[in-house]
Amino acid sequence: MALWARPAARCCCLQRAHLTALQRLRSSSEAVQARQGAAPLALLASRRGFLPWGWQTYRHVSVENCSQAASAQDGSSSSPESNLLPVKQEQVKPETIPDLNTEILCEDWDDVPPSSALEEISEEEAVQILADPLLPLQSSTLRDYVDHSETLTKLVQLGVDLSQVEKRQKAGQLLLTLDFEKDIKKILLFLKDVGVEDNQLGLFLTKNPYILGEDLEALETRVAYLKSKKFGNAEIAQMVSRAPYLLLFSVERLDNRLGFFKNELGLSVKKTKDLVIRLPRLLTGKLEPVKENLQVCQIEFGFQRNEIQQIAYKTPKILTASRKRLQQTFDYLHNIMGIPHHMLARFPQVFNAKLLRIKERHKFLIFLGRAQYDPAKPSYISLDQLVSLPDEVFCTEIAKASIQDFEKFLKTI
């Protein structure tokens, strides 16, 4: 039996017990009146007002009245003392009314089984039970929590890629502890004020979900510091969008980074600011690769300090490039093609080009007899033209050949 049906069943049992007792009292009273000629029991006249707690009283009065009626017929005294003496003459014994407190109630209560958590219920009752799915206690993916978390649902609507977020250390746990209205909404409004576009918020938070757990006042302090260093609003917006981790750094760390590049490269304040605007990850990345590449340029490549300054300012990516790739590119340009240091410092963007492209085009120019990189000689070809032009333009304007000739030549090397 379902739990919700038990109170109703118990109430019905009590009502049946009361009706049974009333019928038995009525039958007993009519039998006594018919045999003894006694008046109806006075108390039974008020049976409509019968109360459950008065069963013992009615039973006592009924038995006493029956005894008094038998004594009056035999001519015996009806005094209280005579009631205490045993009656020897035959008398009709009234029917004993069962005690509702012991027999009827116990019998009826036995029909209702005790509640149990293991009680079987019908399929109809089981279908009516509504229960929310349990929240997984542990999971390796945020996908299992999206339906249970308003925060995750709204972040997905913003365009956040949770599959990428969960790969970042403790980022998933952070998002599950945040409330969207209380914790995240104010950060989103702050990012919009800084200059992050609405269609870029999802990508920004995918790369840096940790900013949602930052103190708003601390973030505002870091933006105020950048403004104090004469960074404009548009420049700050560009830096924050291109380097999402920028605002996680304290004011002291940002100040130390700016001072490092200014002192190591010997740049002015304006050039240092321009440098980090074009490559803001210089403020957020590790300094070890930067220091290593500076030493490689000076010690292994043999560049002068002013040449290193020129290379780093024009092409900041060299500071964070792979050391091995820099070494291979420099070796081919300087030792095989014969490009001097001052020409490499003049066109440092050549270090960002793919080494394969440099080799293919240089060999094609040698095949055509046009590999001439000295500006003091005729038919000069600059390093910028060598690596930056598309194949068709390179062939027609620089190599003075067709693209078909270039493609045929590539099959021979």
C-alpha positions as a LaTeX table, in Angstrom:
\begin{tabular}{lrrr}
\hline
Residue & $x$ (\AA) & $y$ (\AA) & $z$ (\AA) \\
\hline
Met1 & 0.00 & 0.00 & 0.00 \\
Ala2 & 1.34 & 3.46 & $-0.85$ \\
Leu3 & 2.30 & 5.67 & 2.06 \\
Trp4 & $-0.20$ & 8.39 & 1.15 \\
Ala5 & $-3.10$ & 5.87 & 1.36 \\
Arg6 & $-2.39$ & 4.65 & 4.90 \\
Pro7 & $-4.05$ & 7.50 & 6.88 \\
Ala8 & $-7.27$ & 7.07 & 4.90 \\
Ala9 & $-7.27$ & 3.31 & 5.51 \\
Arg10 & $-6.79$ & 3.77 & 9.24 \\
Cys11 & $-9.65$ & 6.28 & 9.41 \\
Cys12 & $-11.96$ & 3.81 & 7.66 \\
Cys13 & $-10.99$ & 1.09 & 10.14 \\
Leu14 & $-11.96$ & 3.29 & 13.11 \\
Gln15 & $-15.31$ & 4.15 & 11.56 \\
Arg16 & $-16.11$ & 0.48 & 10.97 \\
Ala17 & $-15.19$ & $-0.30$ & 14.59 \\
His18 & $-17.53$ & 2.42 & 15.93 \\
Leu19 & $-20.47$ & 1.26 & 13.80 \\
Thr20 & $-19.99$ & $-2.36$ & 14.91 \\
Ala21 & $-20.02$ & $-1.38$ & 18.58 \\
Leu22 & $-23.18$ & 0.71 & 18.19 \\
Gln23 & $-25.00$ & $-2.18$ & 16.53 \\
Arg24 & $-24.00$ & $-4.55$ & 19.33 \\
Leu25 & $-25.16$ & $-2.11$ & 22.02 \\
Arg26 & $-28.49$ & $-1.65$ & 20.31 \\
Ser27 & $-29.07$ & $-5.42$ & 20.00 \\
Ser28 & $-28.16$ & $-6.00$ & 23.66 \\
Ser29 & $-30.53$ & $-3.26$ & 24.89 \\
Glu30 & $-33.51$ & $-4.57$ & 22.87 \\
Ala31 & $-32.98$ & $-8.12$ & 24.16 \\
Val32 & $-32.97$ & $-7.00$ & 27.79 \\
Gln33 & $-36.12$ & $-4.90$ & 27.33 \\
Ala34 & $-38.00$ & $-7.75$ & 25.71 \\
Arg35 & $-37.20$ & $-10.31$ & 28.44 \\
Gln36 & $-37.23$ & $-8.16$ & 31.58 \\
Gly37 & $-39.71$ & $-5.43$ & 30.63 \\
Ala38 & $-37.33$ & $-2.81$ & 31.73 \\
Ala39 & $-37.32$ & 0.69 & 30.36 \\
Pro40 & $-34.92$ & 1.45 & 27.59 \\
Leu41 & $-31.48$ & 2.32 & 28.66 \\
Ala42 & $-31.37$ & 6.01 & 29.30 \\
Leu43 & $-27.91$ & 6.42 & 28.07 \\
Leu44 & $-28.63$ & 4.74 & 24.76 \\
Ala45 & $-31.06$ & 7.53 & 23.89 \\
Ser46 & $-28.07$ & 9.75 & 23.39 \\
Arg47 & $-26.15$ & 7.29 & 21.21 \\
Arg48 & $-26.14$ & 9.79 & 18.38 \\
Gly49 & $-23.81$ & 11.86 & 20.50 \\
Phe50 & $-21.66$ & 8.83 & 21.24 \\
Leu51 & $-17.95$ & 9.58 & 21.65 \\
Pro52 & $-15.18$ & 7.03 & 21.24 \\
Trp53 & $-13.62$ & 7.77 & 24.61 \\
Gly54 & $-16.85$ & 6.73 & 26.46 \\
Trp55 & $-16.93$ & 3.06 & 25.58 \\
Gln56 & $-15.94$ & 1.87 & 29.08 \\
Thr57 & $-18.64$ & 4.07 & 30.72 \\
Tyr58 & $-21.43$ & 2.83 & 28.44 \\
Arg59 & $-20.45$ & $-0.75$ & 28.98 \\
His60 & $-20.53$ & $-0.31$ & 32.77 \\
Val61 & $-23.91$ & 1.46 & 32.78 \\
Ser62 & $-25.45$ & $-1.16$ & 30.50 \\
Val63 & $-24.41$ & $-4.04$ & 32.73 \\
Glu64 & $-25.53$ & $-2.22$ & 35.91 \\
Asn65 & $-28.98$ & $-1.39$ & 34.51 \\
Cys66 & $-29.45$ & $-4.97$ & 33.44 \\
Ser67 & $-28.69$ & $-6.15$ & 36.97 \\
Gln68 & $-31.11$ & $-3.62$ & 38.49 \\
Ala69 & $-33.91$ & $-4.71$ & 36.19 \\
Ala70 & $-33.49$ & $-8.37$ & 37.20 \\
Ser71 & $-33.56$ & $-7.50$ & 40.90 \\
Ala72 & $-36.80$ & $-5.47$ & 40.59 \\
Gln73 & $-38.57$ & $-8.44$ & 38.99 \\
Asp74 & $-37.59$ & $-10.79$ & 41.81 \\
Gly75 & $-38.75$ & $-8.27$ & 44.43 \\
Ser76 & $-35.30$ & $-7.63$ & 45.81 \\
Ser77 & $-34.06$ & $-4.31$ & 47.06 \\
Ser78 & $-32.50$ & $-1.90$ & 44.62 \\
Ser79 & $-30.32$ & $-0.26$ & 47.21 \\
Pro80 & $-26.66$ & 0.18 & 46.51 \\
Glu81 & $-25.86$ & $-2.47$ & 49.09 \\
Ser82 & $-27.99$ & $-5.07$ & 47.33 \\
Asn83 & $-26.11$ & $-4.50$ & 44.15 \\
Leu84 & $-22.99$ & $-5.80$ & 45.80 \\
Leu85 & $-24.62$ & $-9.20$ & 46.71 \\
Pro86 & $-24.66$ & $-11.99$ & 44.14 \\
Val87 & $-27.99$ & $-12.64$ & 42.47 \\
Lys88 & $-28.94$ & $-16.29$ & 42.78 \\
Gln89 & $-31.92$ & $-16.29$ & 40.45 \\
Glu90 & $-31.38$ & $-16.88$ & 36.77 \\
Gln91 & $-30.92$ & $-13.72$ & 34.82 \\
Val92 & $-30.11$ & $-12.88$ & 31.30 \\
Lys93 & $-26.55$ & $-11.87$ & 30.95 \\
Pro94 & $-26.06$ & $-9.03$ & 28.55 \\
Glu95 & $-23.79$ & $-9.63$ & 25.63 \\
Thr96 & $-20.28$ & $-8.62$ & 26.40 \\
Ile97 & $-19.16$ & $-5.71$ & 24.29 \\
Pro98 & $-15.66$ & $-6.21$ & 22.99 \\
Asp99 & $-13.13$ & $-3.69$ & 24.14 \\
Leu100 & $-12.36$ & $-1.43$ & 21.22 \\
Asn101 & $-9.01$ & $-0.61$ & 22.73 \\
Thr102 & $-7.80$ & $-4.18$ & 22.65 \\
Glu103 & $-9.70$ & $-6.37$ & 20.21 \\
Ile104 & $-11.39$ & $-4.35$ & 17.48 \\
Leu105 & $-8.73$ & $-1.67$ & 17.20 \\
Cys106 & $-5.91$ & $-4.19$ & 17.27 \\
Glu107 & $-7.71$ & $-6.33$ & 14.71 \\
Asp108 & $-8.28$ & $-3.35$ & 12.42 \\
Trp109 & $-4.77$ & $-2.01$ & 12.87 \\
Asp110 & $-3.37$ & $-5.38$ & 11.88 \\
Asp111 & $-4.88$ & $-4.86$ & 8.43 \\
Val112 & $-2.52$ & $-1.91$ & 7.83 \\
Pro113 & 1.04 & $-3.14$ & 7.33 \\
Pro114 & 3.82 & $-1.05$ & 8.82 \\
Ser115 & 5.61 & 1.36 & 6.50 \\
Ser116 & 8.83 & 0.14 & 4.96 \\
Ala117 & 11.36 & 1.63 & 2.61 \\
Leu118 & 11.50 & $-1.76$ & 0.85 \\
Glu119 & 7.75 & $-1.93$ & 0.26 \\
Glu120 & 6.76 & $-2.86$ & $-3.28$ \\
Ile121 & 4.42 & $-0.53$ & $-5.13$ \\
Ser122 & 2.42 & $-0.92$ & $-8.31$ \\
Glu123 & 3.60 & 0.28 & $-11.67$ \\
Glu124 & 0.89 & 2.97 & $-11.74$ \\
Glu125 & 2.13 & 4.39 & $-8.44$ \\
Ala126 & 5.73 & 4.19 & $-9.57$ \\
Val127 & 4.96 & 6.18 & $-12.73$ \\
Gln128 & 3.47 & 8.99 & $-10.64$ \\
Ile129 & 6.65 & 9.44 & $-8.61$ \\
Leu130 & 8.63 & 12.45 & $-9.82$ \\
Ala131 & 12.30 & 12.64 & $-8.92$ \\
Asp132 & 15.08 & 14.90 & $-10.19$ \\
Pro133 & 18.12 & 13.14 & $-11.62$ \\
Leu134 & 20.98 & 12.87 & $-9.18$ \\
Leu135 & 23.96 & 15.19 & $-9.58$ \\
Pro136 & 27.05 & 13.09 & $-10.31$ \\
Leu137 & 29.43 & 13.09 & $-7.36$ \\
Gln138 & 32.44 & 12.82 & $-9.65$ \\
Ser139 & 32.96 & 13.24 & $-13.37$ \\
Ser140 & 35.78 & 13.86 & $-15.81$ \\
Thr141 & 33.70 & 16.18 & $-17.98$ \\
Leu142 & 31.59 & 19.29 & $-17.37$ \\
Arg143 & 28.97 & 17.97 & $-19.79$ \\
Asp144 & 27.41 & 15.91 & $-16.98$ \\
Tyr145 & 26.75 & 19.07 & $-14.94$ \\
Val146 & 25.36 & 21.41 & $-17.61$ \\
Asp147 & 21.71 & 20.37 & $-17.04$ \\
His148 & 22.10 & 20.92 & $-13.28$ \\
Ser149 & 24.01 & 24.23 & $-13.35$ \\
Glu150 & 22.55 & 27.54 & $-14.43$ \\
Thr151 & 26.08 & 28.96 & $-14.55$ \\
Leu152 & 27.34 & 26.37 & $-17.04$ \\
Thr153 & 24.19 & 26.67 & $-19.14$ \\
Lys154 & 24.55 & 30.44 & $-19.54$ \\
Leu155 & 28.28 & 30.18 & $-20.25$ \\
Val156 & 27.54 & 27.75 & $-23.06$ \\
Gln157 & 25.01 & 30.24 & $-24.43$ \\
Leu158 & 27.75 & 32.88 & $-24.42$ \\
Gly159 & 29.89 & 30.63 & $-26.59$ \\
Val160 & 32.25 & 29.17 & $-23.98$ \\
Asp161 & 33.73 & 25.83 & $-25.08$ \\
Leu162 & 33.52 & 23.70 & $-21.92$ \\
Ser163 & 35.46 & 20.87 & $-23.57$ \\
Gln164 & 38.46 & 23.19 & $-23.72$ \\
Val165 & 37.85 & 24.73 & $-20.31$ \\
Glu166 & 37.87 & 21.37 & $-18.52$ \\
Lys167 & 41.37 & 20.70 & $-19.87$ \\
Arg168 & 42.72 & 23.60 & $-17.83$ \\
Gln169 & 43.78 & 22.80 & $-14.29$ \\
Lys170 & 40.96 & 23.26 & $-11.75$ \\
Ala171 & 38.98 & 25.45 & $-14.17$ \\
Gly172 & 35.99 & 23.09 & $-14.12$ \\
Gln173 & 35.86 & 23.04 & $-10.32$ \\
Leu174 & 35.99 & 26.83 & $-10.31$ \\
Leu175 & 32.99 & 27.22 & $-12.62$ \\
Leu176 & 30.90 & 24.79 & $-10.56$ \\
Thr177 & 31.42 & 26.90 & $-7.43$ \\
Leu178 & 30.41 & 30.22 & $-9.04$ \\
Asp179 & 26.95 & 31.76 & $-9.20$ \\
Phe180 & 26.18 & 33.46 & $-12.51$ \\
Glu181 & 24.20 & 36.40 & $-11.12$ \\
Lys182 & 26.40 & 36.97 & $-8.08$ \\
Asp183 & 29.91 & 36.19 & $-9.35$ \\
Ile184 & 30.04 & 36.11 & $-13.15$ \\
Lys185 & 27.71 & 38.83 & $-14.36$ \\
Lys186 & 29.81 & 41.64 & $-12.89$ \\
Ile187 & 32.97 & 40.27 & $-14.55$ \\
Leu188 & 31.23 & 40.15 & $-17.92$ \\
Leu189 & 30.14 & 43.78 & $-17.56$ \\
Phe190 & 33.71 & 44.71 & $-16.61$ \\
Leu191 & 35.15 & 43.01 & $-19.70$ \\
Lys192 & 32.67 & 44.85 & $-21.90$ \\
Asp193 & 33.70 & 48.14 & $-20.32$ \\
Val194 & 37.36 & 47.30 & $-20.99$ \\
Gly195 & 36.56 & 46.80 & $-24.66$ \\
Val196 & 36.09 & 43.05 & $-25.22$ \\
Glu197 & 33.46 & 42.62 & $-27.93$ \\
Asp198 & 30.28 & 40.68 & $-27.19$ \\
Asn199 & 31.05 & 38.10 & $-29.87$ \\
Gln200 & 34.51 & 37.59 & $-28.35$ \\
Leu201 & 33.41 & 36.94 & $-24.76$ \\
Gly202 & 32.95 & 33.21 & $-25.30$ \\
Leu203 & 36.40 & 32.79 & $-26.86$ \\
Phe204 & 37.97 & 35.00 & $-24.20$ \\
Leu205 & 36.49 & 32.96 & $-21.31$ \\
Thr206 & 37.39 & 29.70 & $-23.04$ \\
Lys207 & 41.05 & 30.77 & $-23.01$ \\
Asn208 & 40.93 & 32.34 & $-19.55$ \\
Pro209 & 38.10 & 31.04 & $-17.32$ \\
Tyr210 & 40.11 & 31.94 & $-14.21$ \\
Ile211 & 39.25 & 35.62 & $-14.56$ \\
Leu212 & 35.72 & 34.77 & $-13.38$ \\
Gly213 & 37.15 & 34.00 & $-9.94$ \\
Glu214 & 39.15 & 37.25 & $-9.68$ \\
Asp215 & 38.22 & 40.12 & $-7.40$ \\
Leu216 & 36.57 & 42.91 & $-9.38$ \\
Glu217 & 38.40 & 45.63 & $-7.50$ \\
Ala218 & 41.76 & 44.03 & $-8.29$ \\
Leu219 & 40.91 & 43.88 & $-11.99$ \\
Glu220 & 39.93 & 47.54 & $-12.02$ \\
Thr221 & 43.21 & 48.43 & $-10.29$ \\
Arg222 & 45.25 & 46.69 & $-13.02$ \\
Val223 & 43.39 & 48.53 & $-15.77$ \\
Ala224 & 43.97 & 51.79 & $-13.93$ \\
Tyr225 & 47.71 & 51.02 & $-13.83$ \\
Leu226 & 47.86 & 50.50 & $-17.60$ \\
Lys227 & 46.08 & 53.82 & $-18.12$ \\
Ser228 & 48.62 & 55.49 & $-15.83$ \\
Lys229 & 51.35 & 54.23 & $-18.21$ \\
Lys230 & 49.68 & 56.11 & $-21.06$ \\
Phe231 & 47.99 & 53.12 & $-22.65$ \\
Gly232 & 44.80 & 54.23 & $-24.39$ \\
Asn233 & 41.43 & 52.52 & $-24.05$ \\
Ala234 & 41.67 & 51.02 & $-27.54$ \\
Glu235 & 45.21 & 49.79 & $-26.86$ \\
Ile236 & 44.14 & 48.20 & $-23.56$ \\
Ala237 & 41.19 & 46.52 & $-25.28$ \\
Gln238 & 43.53 & 45.15 & $-27.96$ \\
Met239 & 46.04 & 43.89 & $-25.39$ \\
Val240 & 43.40 & 42.23 & $-23.20$ \\
Ser241 & 41.73 & 40.55 & $-26.20$ \\
Arg242 & 45.00 & 39.24 & $-27.62$ \\
Ala243 & 46.44 & 38.23 & $-24.24$ \\
Pro244 & 43.48 & 37.01 & $-22.10$ \\
Tyr245 & 45.72 & 36.30 & $-19.09$ \\
Leu246 & 46.99 & 39.87 & $-18.93$ \\
Leu247 & 44.61 & 41.04 & $-16.21$ \\
Leu248 & 45.47 & 38.10 & $-13.96$ \\
Phe249 & 48.87 & 39.68 & $-13.28$ \\
Ser250 & 49.28 & 42.00 & $-10.36$ \\
Val251 & 50.33 & 45.62 & $-10.78$ \\
Glu252 & 53.79 & 44.80 & $-9.42$ \\
Arg253 & 54.32 & 42.01 & $-11.95$ \\
Leu254 & 53.14 & 44.12 & $-14.86$ \\
Asp255 & 55.48 & 46.90 & $-13.80$ \\
Asn256 & 58.43 & 44.48 & $-13.54$ \\
Arg257 & 57.76 & 43.12 & $-17.04$ \\
Leu258 & 57.66 & 46.54 & $-18.62$ \\
Gly259 & 60.88 & 47.44 & $-16.82$ \\
Phe260 & 62.59 & 44.23 & $-18.00$ \\
Phe261 & 62.01 & 44.86 & $-21.72$ \\
Lys262 & 62.91 & 48.51 & $-21.40$ \\
Asn263 & 66.24 & 47.74 & $-19.74$ \\
Glu264 & 67.23 & 44.55 & $-21.62$ \\
Leu265 & 66.55 & 45.97 & $-25.06$ \\
Gly266 & 67.53 & 49.54 & $-24.27$ \\
Leu267 & 64.23 & 50.88 & $-25.57$ \\
Ser268 & 62.55 & 54.14 & $-24.73$ \\
Val269 & 59.29 & 54.24 & $-22.83$ \\
Lys270 & 57.33 & 54.86 & $-26.02$ \\
Lys271 & 59.03 & 52.01 & $-27.93$ \\
Thr272 & 58.57 & 49.65 & $-24.97$ \\
Lys273 & 54.86 & 50.47 & $-24.94$ \\
Asp274 & 54.63 & 49.92 & $-28.71$ \\
Leu275 & 56.46 & 46.60 & $-28.34$ \\
Val276 & 53.99 & 45.13 & $-25.81$ \\
Ile277 & 50.99 & 46.51 & $-27.70$ \\
Arg278 & 52.00 & 44.56 & $-30.80$ \\
Leu279 & 52.83 & 41.42 & $-28.78$ \\
Pro280 & 51.05 & 41.65 & $-25.38$ \\
Arg281 & 51.88 & 38.06 & $-24.48$ \\
Leu282 & 55.38 & 39.33 & $-23.69$ \\
Leu283 & 53.82 & 40.56 & $-20.44$ \\
Thr284 & 52.18 & 37.20 & $-19.64$ \\
Gly285 & 54.58 & 34.57 & $-20.95$ \\
Lys286 & 57.69 & 33.16 & $-19.34$ \\
Leu287 & 60.87 & 35.20 & $-19.42$ \\
Glu288 & 63.28 & 32.26 & $-19.77$ \\
Pro289 & 62.75 & 31.83 & $-23.57$ \\
Val290 & 63.15 & 35.57 & $-24.04$ \\
Lys291 & 66.43 & 35.67 & $-22.14$ \\
Glu292 & 67.69 & 32.59 & $-23.99$ \\
Asn293 & 66.92 & 34.02 & $-27.45$ \\
Leu294 & 68.61 & 37.30 & $-26.57$ \\
Gln295 & 71.76 & 35.40 & $-25.63$ \\
Val296 & 71.59 & 33.31 & $-28.82$ \\
Cys297 & 71.35 & 36.44 & $-30.98$ \\
Gln298 & 74.28 & 38.04 & $-29.24$ \\
Ile299 & 76.63 & 35.12 & $-28.59$ \\
Glu300 & 75.87 & 32.53 & $-31.29$ \\
Phe301 & 74.68 & 34.75 & $-34.14$ \\
Gly302 & 77.07 & 37.60 & $-33.40$ \\
Phe303 & 74.60 & 40.49 & $-33.59$ \\
Gln304 & 75.48 & 43.78 & $-31.94$ \\
Arg305 & 73.33 & 45.21 & $-29.17$ \\
Asn306 & 71.83 & 47.88 & $-31.43$ \\
Glu307 & 71.07 & 45.21 & $-34.06$ \\
Ile308 & 69.32 & 43.04 & $-31.46$ \\
Gln309 & 67.33 & 46.06 & $-30.39$ \\
Gln310 & 66.33 & 46.71 & $-33.98$ \\
Ile311 & 65.40 & 43.05 & $-34.60$ \\
Ala312 & 63.32 & 42.77 & $-31.41$ \\
Tyr313 & 61.48 & 46.03 & $-31.96$ \\
Lys314 & 60.57 & 45.29 & $-35.60$ \\
Thr315 & 59.77 & 41.59 & $-35.07$ \\
Pro316 & 58.93 & 40.91 & $-31.41$ \\
Lys317 & 57.96 & 37.28 & $-32.15$ \\
Ile318 & 61.65 & 36.48 & $-32.43$ \\
Leu319 & 61.89 & 36.90 & $-28.66$ \\
Thr320 & 59.50 & 33.97 & $-28.05$ \\
Ala321 & 60.37 & 31.84 & $-31.11$ \\
Ser322 & 61.83 & 28.36 & $-30.92$ \\
Arg323 & 65.59 & 28.46 & $-30.39$ \\
Lys324 & 66.15 & 25.57 & $-32.77$ \\
Arg325 & 64.17 & 27.19 & $-35.57$ \\
Leu326 & 66.05 & 30.46 & $-35.14$ \\
Gln327 & 69.37 & 28.65 & $-35.37$ \\
Gln328 & 68.37 & 26.75 & $-38.53$ \\
Thr329 & 67.03 & 29.87 & $-40.25$ \\
Phe330 & 70.03 & 32.00 & $-39.37$ \\
Asp331 & 72.44 & 29.30 & $-40.53$ \\
Tyr332 & 70.81 & 29.06 & $-43.96$ \\
Leu333 & 70.46 & 32.83 & $-44.45$ \\
His334 & 73.89 & 33.81 & $-43.25$ \\
Asn335 & 76.12 & 30.85 & $-44.05$ \\
Ile336 & 74.50 & 29.51 & $-47.25$ \\
Met337 & 72.86 & 32.54 & $-48.85$ \\
Gly338 & 75.56 & 34.88 & $-47.57$ \\
Ile339 & 73.26 & 37.52 & $-46.04$ \\
Pro340 & 75.28 & 39.79 & $-43.71$ \\
His341 & 74.20 & 40.73 & $-40.17$ \\
His342 & 73.20 & 44.28 & $-41.00$ \\
Met343 & 70.89 & 43.05 & $-43.80$ \\
Leu344 & 69.27 & 40.53 & $-41.45$ \\
Ala345 & 68.79 & 43.29 & $-38.88$ \\
Arg346 & 67.21 & 45.44 & $-41.58$ \\
Phe347 & 64.75 & 42.70 & $-42.62$ \\
Pro348 & 64.22 & 40.65 & $-39.42$ \\
Gln349 & 60.80 & 39.44 & $-40.61$ \\
Val350 & 62.68 & 36.82 & $-42.61$ \\
Phe351 & 63.11 & 34.89 & $-39.34$ \\
Asn352 & 59.34 & 34.43 & $-39.15$ \\
Ala353 & 59.14 & 32.80 & $-42.59$ \\
Lys354 & 59.17 & 29.05 & $-43.12$ \\
Leu355 & 62.61 & 27.73 & $-43.85$ \\
Leu356 & 61.24 & 25.50 & $-46.64$ \\
Arg357 & 59.87 & 28.49 & $-48.53$ \\
Ile358 & 63.23 & 30.30 & $-48.22$ \\
Lys359 & 65.08 & 27.27 & $-49.59$ \\
Glu360 & 62.70 & 26.65 & $-52.51$ \\
Arg361 & 62.72 & 30.24 & $-53.74$ \\
His362 & 66.43 & 30.76 & $-53.24$ \\
Lys363 & 67.24 & 27.60 & $-55.25$ \\
Phe364 & 64.83 & 28.65 & $-58.02$ \\
Leu365 & 66.53 & 32.05 & $-58.23$ \\
Ile366 & 69.92 & 30.35 & $-58.40$ \\
Phe367 & 68.59 & 28.14 & $-61.24$ \\
Leu368 & 67.48 & 31.28 & $-63.09$ \\
Gly369 & 70.69 & 33.19 & $-62.25$ \\
Arg370 & 68.84 & 35.89 & $-60.33$ \\
Ala371 & 69.86 & 35.20 & $-56.71$ \\
Gln372 & 71.23 & 38.66 & $-55.98$ \\
Tyr373 & 70.65 & 40.09 & $-52.46$ \\
Asp374 & 73.17 & 42.94 & $-52.44$ \\
Pro375 & 71.44 & 46.32 & $-52.67$ \\
Ala376 & 74.56 & 47.85 & $-54.18$ \\
Lys377 & 74.31 & 45.61 & $-57.28$ \\
Pro378 & 71.76 & 45.52 & $-60.11$ \\
Ser379 & 68.76 & 43.15 & $-60.06$ \\
Tyr380 & 68.68 & 43.40 & $-56.29$ \\
Ile381 & 66.10 & 41.23 & $-54.51$ \\
Ser382 & 65.22 & 42.17 & $-50.95$ \\
Leu383 & 64.65 & 39.59 & $-48.26$ \\
Asp384 & 61.16 & 40.92 & $-47.75$ \\
Gln385 & 60.28 & 40.25 & $-51.40$ \\
Leu386 & 61.82 & 36.83 & $-51.14$ \\
Val387 & 59.58 & 35.56 & $-48.33$ \\
Ser388 & 56.43 & 37.70 & $-48.19$ \\
Leu389 & 55.05 & 37.69 & $-51.77$ \\
Pro390 & 52.62 & 35.01 & $-53.01$ \\
Asp391 & 53.99 & 32.41 & $-55.43$ \\
Glu392 & 52.42 & 33.92 & $-58.55$ \\
Val393 & 53.67 & 37.44 & $-57.78$ \\
Phe394 & 57.08 & 36.14 & $-56.84$ \\
Cys395 & 57.40 & 34.25 & $-60.12$ \\
Thr396 & 56.18 & 37.00 & $-62.44$ \\
Glu397 & 57.74 & 40.06 & $-60.77$ \\
Ile398 & 60.84 & 38.76 & $-58.99$ \\
Ala399 & 61.88 & 35.56 & $-60.79$ \\
Lys400 & 60.58 & 36.72 & $-64.20$ \\
Ala401 & 59.16 & 33.25 & $-64.83$ \\
Ser402 & 55.80 & 31.49 & $-64.90$ \\
Ile403 & 54.21 & 29.68 & $-62.02$ \\
Gln404 & 54.29 & 26.48 & $-64.12$ \\
Asp405 & 58.05 & 26.75 & $-64.44$ \\
Phe406 & 58.33 & 27.16 & $-60.65$ \\
Glu407 & 56.15 & 24.13 & $-59.99$ \\
Lys408 & 58.13 & 22.00 & $-62.43$ \\
Phe409 & 61.34 & 23.05 & $-60.75$ \\
Leu410 & 60.05 & 22.10 & $-57.30$ \\
Lys411 & 59.54 & 18.55 & $-58.58$ \\
Thr412 & 63.23 & 18.30 & $-59.31$ \\
Ile413 & 64.49 & 19.15 & $-55.80$ \\
\hline
\end{tabular}
